[in-house]
Amino acid sequence: MIHGRVSKSPPIRMLRPQEANQMLNSWHYLGEVRGVIVALGHSEGCCVFTNPRSRLLDSHFAASQVIELARMVGMPNHQWAMTSLMAQSLQYIKRMGYTTVITYADPWNSNTGMVYRAGNWQPDGTTQSDTVYLLDGKRISRRTFYDRHGTQSRTAMKAIYGDRLQFEVAPPKQRFVMHLK
């Protein structure tokens, strides 16, 4: 801390997907991401960007210029503002030619979107209610199941994992958008 305030994050650099995924597996409730386009950060946190997951976005934005902030994480008890890490990452993404970034706040995990509001992201609606997959009591993203098994079907996953897999209804996520100018 500097003068009682959260300090600015260290300068970011491009991270190898393996390095970013190690951070995500250690510090993020959903863990790693496959299909990383770019991961940016430093030794205490990262932002990971992927292709947008939603097929519905094609009607809103030019798909080739949109990227999704799929995960953002800082190590426990970090001393810098997440908005600083995010702002530095967005500057890098803009230099790559992207014009729009989307991300989601997940209320199932008590994410309110406050960090996005603080970073001047614009609310852009909500998703539909969704099903959360819990394997041995831990949330696993459906995308992870798809990467592992080529499907995210509840029936197929239940056949593979049996009673170890439970389902829970999650509230809608709030979508945020940042137009890079």
TORMI-258648 format. One record per residue: residue number from 1; x, y, z of N, C-alpha, C in turn. Coordinates in nm, 3 decimals. Layout:
BEGIN
ATOM    k   n.east  n.north     n.up  ca.east  ca.north    ca.up   c.east  c.north     c.up
ATOM  NUM        X        Y        Z        X         Y        Z        X        Y        Z
...
//
This chain:
BEGIN
ATOM    k   n.east  n.north     n.up  ca.east  ca.north    ca.up   c.east  c.north     c.up
ATOM    1    0.084   -0.119    0.000    0.000     0.000    0.000    0.088    0.124    0.000
ATOM    2    0.042    0.225   -0.071    0.112     0.351   -0.076    0.019    0.457   -0.017
ATOM    3    0.059    0.519    0.092   -0.019     0.625    0.158   -0.163    0.583    0.183
ATOM    4   -0.181    0.458    0.231   -0.315     0.412    0.266   -0.403    0.378    0.147
ATOM    5   -0.349    0.380    0.026   -0.428     0.349   -0.093   -0.371    0.226   -0.161
ATOM    6   -0.454    0.161   -0.238   -0.407     0.047   -0.315   -0.313    0.098   -0.423
ATOM    7   -0.198    0.036   -0.438   -0.100     0.082   -0.536   -0.135    0.033   -0.676
ATOM    8   -0.079    0.101   -0.775   -0.096     0.064   -0.914   -0.026   -0.069   -0.938
ATOM    9   -0.085   -0.151   -1.024   -0.025    -0.282   -1.049    0.107   -0.267   -1.123
ATOM   10    0.195   -0.365   -1.109    0.321    -0.362   -1.184    0.293   -0.363   -1.335
ATOM   11    0.389   -0.323   -1.417    0.369    -0.328   -1.562    0.338   -0.471   -1.607
ATOM   12    0.251   -0.482   -1.705    0.214    -0.614   -1.754    0.305   -0.659   -1.866
ATOM   13    0.298   -0.787   -1.894    0.368    -0.846   -2.008    0.279   -0.957   -2.062
ATOM   14    0.311   -1.004   -2.183    0.237    -1.117   -2.237    0.280   -1.242   -2.161
ATOM   15    0.183   -1.323   -2.123    0.209    -1.447   -2.051    0.184   -1.566   -2.143
ATOM   16    0.259   -1.672   -2.126    0.229    -1.796   -2.196    0.097   -1.850   -2.139
ATOM   17    0.014   -1.914   -2.221   -0.112    -1.968   -2.169   -0.091   -2.059   -2.047
ATOM   18    0.016   -2.138   -2.047    0.041    -2.227   -1.934    0.065   -2.147   -1.805
ATOM   19    0.136   -2.037   -1.817    0.164    -1.952   -1.700    0.035   -1.890   -1.647
ATOM   20   -0.047   -1.838   -1.738   -0.175    -1.778   -1.697   -0.266   -1.884   -1.636
ATOM   21   -0.271   -2.002   -1.699   -0.358    -2.107   -1.646   -0.313   -2.157   -1.510
ATOM   22   -0.185   -2.153   -1.484   -0.137    -2.189   -1.351   -0.192   -2.092   -1.247
ATOM   23   -0.192   -1.963   -1.280   -0.250    -1.863   -1.189   -0.399   -1.887   -1.172
ATOM   24   -0.468   -1.912   -1.284   -0.613    -1.934   -1.277   -0.646   -2.058   -1.195
ATOM   25   -0.572   -2.165   -1.214   -0.598    -2.287   -1.136   -0.573   -2.264   -0.987
ATOM   26   -0.481   -2.175   -0.955   -0.451    -2.147   -0.815   -0.547   -2.048   -0.751
ATOM   27   -0.592   -1.948   -0.829   -0.662    -1.836   -0.768   -0.803   -1.810   -0.818
ATOM   28   -0.850   -1.872   -0.926   -0.982    -1.842   -0.981   -1.076   -1.960   -0.961
ATOM   29   -1.199   -1.933   -0.922   -1.294    -2.040   -0.891   -1.327   -2.128   -1.011
ATOM   30   -1.310   -2.080   -1.134   -1.337    -2.162   -1.251   -1.211   -2.226   -1.309
ATOM   31   -1.095   -2.184   -1.264   -0.972    -2.245   -1.311   -0.934   -2.203   -1.451
ATOM   32   -0.862   -2.290   -1.519   -0.796    -2.257   -1.645   -0.892   -2.233   -1.761
ATOM   33   -0.833   -2.178   -1.867   -0.906    -2.147   -1.990   -0.833   -2.213   -2.106
ATOM   34   -0.909   -2.279   -2.192   -0.853    -2.330   -2.318   -0.885   -2.228   -2.425
ATOM   35   -0.810   -2.229   -2.532   -0.837    -2.137   -2.642   -0.797   -1.994   -2.610
ATOM   36   -0.690   -1.978   -2.534   -0.642    -1.845   -2.498   -0.592   -1.774   -2.624
ATOM   37   -0.644   -1.657   -2.650   -0.591    -1.574   -2.760   -0.472   -1.496   -2.709
ATOM   38   -0.489   -1.434   -2.594   -0.378    -1.362   -2.532   -0.401   -1.358   -2.381
ATOM   39   -0.291   -1.374   -2.307   -0.294    -1.361   -2.161   -0.193   -1.253   -2.125
ATOM   40   -0.235   -1.160   -2.042   -0.152    -1.047   -2.002   -0.151   -1.037   -1.851
ATOM   41   -0.036   -1.001   -1.796   -0.030    -0.986   -1.652    0.111   -0.975   -1.601
ATOM   42    0.128   -1.013   -1.476    0.256    -1.011   -1.408    0.253   -1.122   -1.304
ATOM   43    0.351   -1.128   -1.218    0.361    -1.241   -1.126    0.246   -1.251   -1.027
ATOM   44    0.166   -1.146   -1.013    0.060    -1.147   -0.912   -0.081   -1.144   -0.969
ATOM   45   -0.096   -1.158   -1.101   -0.230    -1.159   -1.156   -0.230   -1.154   -1.307
ATOM   46   -0.348   -1.182   -1.364   -0.355    -1.182   -1.510   -0.497   -1.157   -1.560
ATOM   47   -0.503   -1.119   -1.686   -0.627    -1.110   -1.764   -0.610   -1.205   -1.881
ATOM   48   -0.710   -1.290   -1.905   -0.705    -1.388   -2.012   -0.819   -1.360   -2.109
ATOM   49   -0.784   -1.349   -2.237   -0.880    -1.315   -2.342   -0.897   -1.433   -2.436
ATOM   50   -1.023   -1.456   -2.479   -1.058    -1.565   -2.569   -1.156   -1.514   -2.674
ATOM   51   -1.193   -1.603   -2.766   -1.303    -1.572   -2.856   -1.431   -1.564   -2.775
ATOM   52   -1.521   -1.474   -2.812   -1.648    -1.466   -2.738   -1.724   -1.598   -2.745
ATOM   53   -1.783   -1.636   -2.633   -1.857    -1.763   -2.626   -1.996   -1.752   -2.685
ATOM   54   -2.056   -1.635   -2.677   -2.196    -1.621   -2.715   -2.210   -1.604   -2.866
ATOM   55   -2.291   -1.689   -2.926   -2.321    -1.675   -3.069   -2.415   -1.558   -3.093
ATOM   56   -2.482   -1.510   -2.989   -2.577    -1.400   -3.003   -2.507   -1.266   -3.027
ATOM   57   -2.379   -1.258   -2.999   -2.308    -1.132   -3.013   -2.288   -1.090   -3.157
ATOM   58   -2.295   -1.185   -3.250   -2.275    -1.153   -3.391   -2.370   -1.043   -3.438
ATOM   59   -2.490   -1.038   -3.381   -2.586    -0.937   -3.424   -2.554   -0.799   -3.366
ATOM   60   -2.472   -0.792   -3.261   -2.438    -0.665   -3.198   -2.307   -0.604   -3.247
ATOM   61   -2.208   -0.689   -3.274   -2.073    -0.640   -3.300   -2.013   -0.712   -3.420
ATOM   62   -1.913   -0.650   -3.482   -1.836    -0.715   -3.587   -1.748   -0.821   -3.520
ATOM   63   -1.777   -0.948   -3.548   -1.716    -1.058   -3.475   -1.563   -1.055   -3.478
ATOM   64   -1.504   -1.014   -3.588   -1.358    -1.018   -3.599   -1.290   -0.914   -3.511
ATOM   65   -1.365   -0.819   -3.460   -1.307    -0.713   -3.378   -1.344   -0.724   -3.230
ATOM   66   -1.411   -0.833   -3.192   -1.457    -0.852   -3.055   -1.374   -0.961   -2.989
ATOM   67   -1.335   -0.938   -2.866   -1.264    -1.037   -2.786   -1.330   -1.039   -2.648
ATOM   68   -1.321   -1.153   -2.582   -1.383    -1.167   -2.450   -1.276   -1.173   -2.342
ATOM   69   -1.295   -1.093   -2.239   -1.216    -1.106   -2.117   -1.279   -1.222   -2.040
ATOM   70   -1.219   -1.341   -2.056   -1.277    -1.462   -2.000   -1.246   -1.481   -1.853
ATOM   71   -1.129   -1.437   -1.810   -1.090    -1.449   -1.669   -0.999   -1.333   -1.633
ATOM   72   -1.016   -1.286   -1.512   -0.927    -1.187   -1.453   -0.907   -1.230   -1.308
ATOM   73   -0.781   -1.236   -1.266   -0.756    -1.285   -1.131   -0.631   -1.218   -1.075
ATOM   74   -0.635   -1.196   -0.947   -0.518    -1.149   -0.873   -0.490   -1.245   -0.759
ATOM   75   -0.364   -1.259   -0.724   -0.330    -1.349   -0.613   -0.395   -1.297   -0.484
ATOM   76   -0.421   -1.385   -0.391   -0.480    -1.340   -0.264   -0.393   -1.232   -0.199
ATOM   77   -0.459   -1.132   -0.146   -0.395    -1.022   -0.074   -0.303   -0.935   -0.160
ATOM   78   -0.331   -0.929   -0.291   -0.250    -0.841   -0.376   -0.268   -0.697   -0.329
ATOM   79   -0.169   -0.614   -0.359   -0.166    -0.477   -0.308   -0.204   -0.372   -0.413
ATOM   80   -0.247   -0.414   -0.530   -0.274    -0.319   -0.637   -0.419   -0.332   -0.683
ATOM   81   -0.466   -0.234   -0.753   -0.605    -0.231   -0.799   -0.623   -0.318   -0.923
ATOM   82   -0.726   -0.400   -0.922   -0.756    -0.483   -1.040   -0.788   -0.395   -1.161
ATOM   83   -0.844   -0.276   -1.137   -0.873    -0.188   -1.250   -0.746   -0.146   -1.323
ATOM   84   -0.634   -0.136   -1.252   -0.508    -0.101   -1.316   -0.460   -0.214   -1.408
ATOM   85   -0.465   -0.337   -1.359   -0.429    -0.453   -1.441   -0.519   -0.459   -1.564
ATOM   86   -0.648   -0.439   -1.543   -0.743    -0.445   -1.653   -0.718   -0.333   -1.754
ATOM   87   -0.693   -0.212   -1.708   -0.670    -0.099   -1.798   -0.545   -0.121   -1.883
ATOM   88   -0.438   -0.168   -1.821   -0.316    -0.195   -1.898   -0.341   -0.304   -2.003
ATOM   89   -0.417   -0.406   -1.966   -0.448    -0.514   -2.059   -0.533   -0.464   -2.176
ATOM   90   -0.628   -0.377   -2.147   -0.714    -0.324   -2.254   -0.633   -0.238   -2.352
ATOM   91   -0.535   -0.165   -2.304   -0.449    -0.089   -2.395   -0.376   -0.183   -2.491
ATOM   92   -0.329   -0.294   -2.441   -0.259    -0.393   -2.524   -0.356   -0.452   -2.627
ATOM   93   -0.476   -0.488   -2.583   -0.577    -0.547   -2.671   -0.613   -0.449   -2.783
ATOM   94   -0.623   -0.323   -2.749   -0.653    -0.221   -2.850   -0.543   -0.217   -2.956
ATOM   95   -0.417   -0.224   -2.913   -0.305    -0.224   -3.009   -0.308   -0.347   -3.100
ATOM   96   -0.371   -0.454   -3.055   -0.385    -0.574   -3.137   -0.493   -0.559   -3.244
ATOM   97   -0.572   -0.451   -3.237   -0.673    -0.425   -3.338   -0.816   -0.455   -3.298
ATOM   98   -0.836   -0.497   -3.175   -0.973    -0.523   -3.129   -1.039   -0.390   -3.094
ATOM   99   -1.168   -0.381   -3.124   -1.242    -0.258   -3.098   -1.343   -0.273   -2.984
ATOM  100   -1.377   -0.396   -2.950   -1.478    -0.421   -2.847   -1.435   -0.539   -2.761
ATOM  101   -1.452   -0.522   -2.630   -1.425    -0.630   -2.536   -1.551   -0.653   -2.455
ATOM  102   -1.587   -0.780   -2.438   -1.702    -0.814   -2.354   -1.654   -0.898   -2.237
ATOM  103   -1.730   -0.893   -2.130   -1.702    -0.977   -2.014   -1.831   -0.992   -1.934
ATOM  104   -1.827   -1.077   -1.834   -1.946    -1.108   -1.756   -1.914   -1.104   -1.606
ATOM  105   -2.011   -1.059   -1.528   -2.004    -1.067   -1.382   -2.097   -1.180   -1.340
ATOM  106   -2.045   -1.270   -1.259   -2.114    -1.392   -1.221   -2.169   -1.383   -1.079
ATOM  107   -2.298   -1.352   -1.061   -2.353    -1.339   -0.926   -2.355   -1.470   -0.849
ATOM  108   -2.349   -1.585   -0.917   -2.343    -1.713   -0.847   -2.220   -1.717   -0.757
ATOM  109   -2.113   -1.649   -0.798   -1.990    -1.644   -0.720   -1.974   -1.508   -0.649
ATOM  110   -2.083   -1.438   -0.630   -2.085    -1.308   -0.562   -2.011   -1.198   -0.637
ATOM  111   -1.992   -1.214   -0.767   -1.933    -1.107   -0.848   -2.043   -1.008   -0.885
ATOM  112   -2.022   -0.883   -0.849   -2.124    -0.780   -0.873   -2.097   -0.696   -0.997
ATOM  113   -1.977   -0.706   -1.052   -1.941    -0.622   -1.166   -1.884   -0.488   -1.125
ATOM  114   -1.862   -0.469   -0.996   -1.812    -0.341   -0.946   -1.678   -0.303   -1.011
ATOM  115   -1.589   -0.400   -1.031   -1.459    -0.369   -1.092   -1.478   -0.319   -1.235
ATOM  116   -1.577   -0.371   -1.307   -1.603    -0.325   -1.444   -1.664   -0.185   -1.443
ATOM  117   -1.756   -0.161   -1.352   -1.813    -0.026   -1.340   -1.703    0.074   -1.305
ATOM  118   -1.614    0.037   -1.214   -1.504     0.126   -1.175   -1.410    0.152   -1.292
ATOM  119   -1.401    0.057   -1.384   -1.316     0.071   -1.502   -1.388    0.133   -1.621
ATOM  120   -1.509    0.186   -1.599   -1.589     0.253   -1.702   -1.642    0.161   -1.811
ATOM  121   -1.661    0.033   -1.781   -1.729    -0.057   -1.873   -1.878   -0.022   -1.871
ATOM  122   -1.947   -0.051   -1.980   -2.090    -0.023   -1.990   -2.170   -0.151   -1.969
ATOM  123   -2.271   -0.148   -1.883   -2.360    -0.265   -1.872   -2.427   -0.289   -2.007
ATOM  124   -2.441   -0.416   -2.045   -2.497    -0.450   -2.176   -2.597   -0.565   -2.164
ATOM  125   -2.678   -0.561   -2.061   -2.781    -0.663   -2.044   -2.733   -0.780   -1.961
ATOM  126   -2.814   -0.884   -1.963   -2.784    -1.004   -1.885   -2.800   -1.127   -1.972
ATOM  127   -2.740   -1.235   -1.925   -2.761    -1.364   -1.989   -2.889   -1.424   -1.933
ATOM  128   -2.927   -1.539   -1.983   -3.039    -1.611   -1.925   -2.988   -1.686   -1.801
ATOM  129   -3.081   -1.725   -1.715   -3.043    -1.812   -1.603   -2.974   -1.934   -1.662
ATOM  130   -2.884   -1.990   -1.587   -2.802    -2.098   -1.640   -2.790   -2.209   -1.538
ATOM  131   -2.735   -2.320   -1.582   -2.709    -2.432   -1.493   -2.562   -2.434   -1.459
ATOM  132   -2.533   -2.443   -1.331   -2.396    -2.455   -1.283   -2.367   -2.603   -1.263
ATOM  133   -2.251   -2.647   -1.310   -2.207    -2.786   -1.295   -2.112   -2.793   -1.175
ATOM  134   -2.144   -2.876   -1.078   -2.062    -2.893   -0.959   -2.008   -3.036   -0.956
ATOM  135   -1.878   -3.050   -0.970   -1.813    -3.181   -0.966   -1.743   -3.193   -0.831
ATOM  136   -1.784   -3.290   -0.754   -1.732    -3.308   -0.618   -1.745   -3.179   -0.537
ATOM  137   -1.854   -3.106   -0.559   -1.882    -2.983   -0.485   -1.813   -2.859   -0.537
ATOM  138   -1.729   -2.872   -0.640   -1.656    -2.758   -0.694   -1.712   -2.723   -0.832
ATOM  139   -1.735   -2.596   -0.855   -1.789    -2.552   -0.984   -1.686   -2.576   -1.095
ATOM  140   -1.733   -2.635   -1.204   -1.653    -2.658   -1.323   -1.729   -2.594   -1.440
ATOM  141   -1.658   -2.518   -1.522   -1.728    -2.454   -1.634   -1.770   -2.559   -1.736
ATOM  142   -1.881   -2.534   -1.800   -1.928    -2.625   -1.905   -1.827   -2.634   -2.018
ATOM  143   -1.758   -2.523   -2.044   -1.655    -2.522   -2.149   -1.544   -2.623   -2.115
ATOM  144   -1.511   -2.637   -1.988   -1.411    -2.735   -1.947   -1.459   -2.877   -1.978
ATOM  145   -1.586   -2.906   -1.948   -1.640    -3.038   -1.982   -1.638   -3.061   -2.133
ATOM  146   -1.670   -2.957   -2.209   -1.666    -2.971   -2.354   -1.524   -3.001   -2.401
ATOM  147   -1.427   -2.928   -2.346   -1.287    -2.951   -2.385   -1.243   -3.094   -2.349
ATOM  148   -1.290   -3.145   -2.239   -1.249    -3.279   -2.195   -1.319   -3.391   -2.272
ATOM  149   -1.449   -3.371   -2.303   -1.530    -3.483   -2.352   -1.600   -3.456   -2.486
ATOM  150   -1.587   -3.336   -2.541   -1.652    -3.306   -2.669   -1.800   -3.280   -2.656
ATOM  151   -1.849   -3.269   -2.535   -1.989    -3.237   -2.510   -1.999   -3.174   -2.372
ATOM  152   -2.108   -3.101   -2.353   -2.139    -3.050   -2.220   -2.280   -3.093   -2.179
ATOM  153   -2.333   -3.190   -2.252   -2.467    -3.243   -2.225   -2.478   -3.292   -2.081
ATOM  154   -2.583   -3.248   -2.014   -2.604    -3.291   -1.875   -2.615   -3.442   -1.867
ATOM  155   -2.686   -3.503   -1.962   -2.705    -3.648   -1.961   -2.572   -3.720   -1.980
ATOM  156   -2.493   -3.675   -2.077   -2.363    -3.738   -2.103   -2.269   -3.720   -1.985
ATOM  157   -2.267   -3.600   -1.927   -2.178    -3.575   -1.814   -2.220   -3.657   -1.692
ATOM  158   -2.350   -3.674   -1.671   -2.400    -3.753   -1.559   -2.361   -3.900   -1.578
ATOM  159   -2.363   -3.948   -1.704   -2.323    -4.086   -1.732   -2.174   -4.106   -1.701
ATOM  160   -2.093   -4.006   -1.726   -1.949    -4.015   -1.701   -1.918   -4.002   -1.552
ATOM  161   -1.978   -3.905   -1.485   -1.939    -3.872   -1.347   -2.034   -3.923   -1.239
ATOM  162   -2.152   -3.967   -1.278   -2.247    -4.021   -1.181   -2.284   -3.920   -1.073
ATOM  163   -2.294   -3.968   -0.951   -2.338    -3.885   -0.839   -2.236   -3.779   -0.799
ATOM  164   -2.114   -3.788   -0.851   -2.013    -3.685   -0.823   -2.052   -3.552   -0.886
ATOM  165   -2.140   -3.556   -0.987   -2.180    -3.436   -1.060   -2.320   -3.393   -1.017
ATOM  166   -2.331   -3.269   -0.974   -2.459    -3.210   -0.936   -2.484   -3.086   -1.020
ATOM  167   -2.608   -3.046   -1.029   -2.645    -2.928   -1.107   -2.719   -2.830   -1.017
ATOM  168   -2.695   -2.702   -1.039   -2.760    -2.597   -0.961   -2.799   -2.485   -1.058
ATOM  169   -2.915   -2.426   -1.036   -2.957    -2.313   -1.119   -2.886   -2.188   -1.071
ATOM  170   -2.826   -2.117   -1.165   -2.754    -1.994   -1.132   -2.831   -1.875   -1.185
ATOM  171   -2.822   -1.762   -1.117   -2.888    -1.641   -1.167   -2.819   -1.591   -1.294
ATOM  172   -2.887   -1.506   -1.370   -2.825    -1.452   -1.491   -2.697   -1.375   -1.460
ATOM  173   -2.602   -1.383   -1.553   -2.480    -1.303   -1.542   -2.506   -1.167   -1.605
ATOM  174   -2.439   -1.066   -1.554   -2.447    -0.935   -1.615   -2.334   -0.922   -1.716
ATOM  175   -2.369   -0.881   -1.838   -2.270    -0.862   -1.944   -2.225   -0.716   -1.944
ATOM  176   -2.095   -0.696   -1.963   -2.037    -0.562   -1.974   -1.961   -0.553   -2.105
ATOM  177   -1.958   -0.433   -2.161   -1.886    -0.411   -2.286   -1.796   -0.289   -2.271
ATOM  178   -1.680   -0.298   -2.335   -1.588    -0.185   -2.341   -1.557   -0.162   -2.488
ATOM  179   -1.590   -0.042   -2.536   -1.555    -0.003   -2.673   -1.421    0.068   -2.667
ATOM  180   -1.324    0.014   -2.736   -1.190     0.072   -2.736   -1.179    0.173   -2.849
ATOM  181   -1.148    0.297   -2.817   -1.145     0.403   -2.917   -1.006    0.454   -2.936
//
